[in-house]
Amino acid sequence: MIKLVFTICLVLGGSGAVLYMSKQTVDARYDELRSLKNKISKAEERAAILEAEWAYVTRPDRILTLSDRLLSMRPITADRILPLEAIPMRRTEPEVKAAQTEVVQ
């Protein structure tokens, strides 16, 4: 009889210890999950802030005022535009080789 009671107490104590260790493992996992969710929400918040900042920085009216103020660019006048005939055409491959051999000799 005493062996039976001792065996039952031992089994209950062992299962209690296993249950306690399982609970501790689950609690640690929940803490880790909570920490990861917190990090994810902070990262999403930072991403939203960066998107808003990017939208502010790349506004067309802001870019126009900055370019006018900082680049000092003016429209091209008509006298600066050349006709197509004024642009020298690219030489073909045999002409380039002939010009190179003339320079070497």
PyMOL commands that set and color helices and strands:
alter all, ss='L'
color gray80, all
select helices_A, chain A and resi 2-57+60-71+78-80+84-86+93-104
alter helices_A, ss='H'
color red, helices_A
deselect
rebuild
show_as cartoon
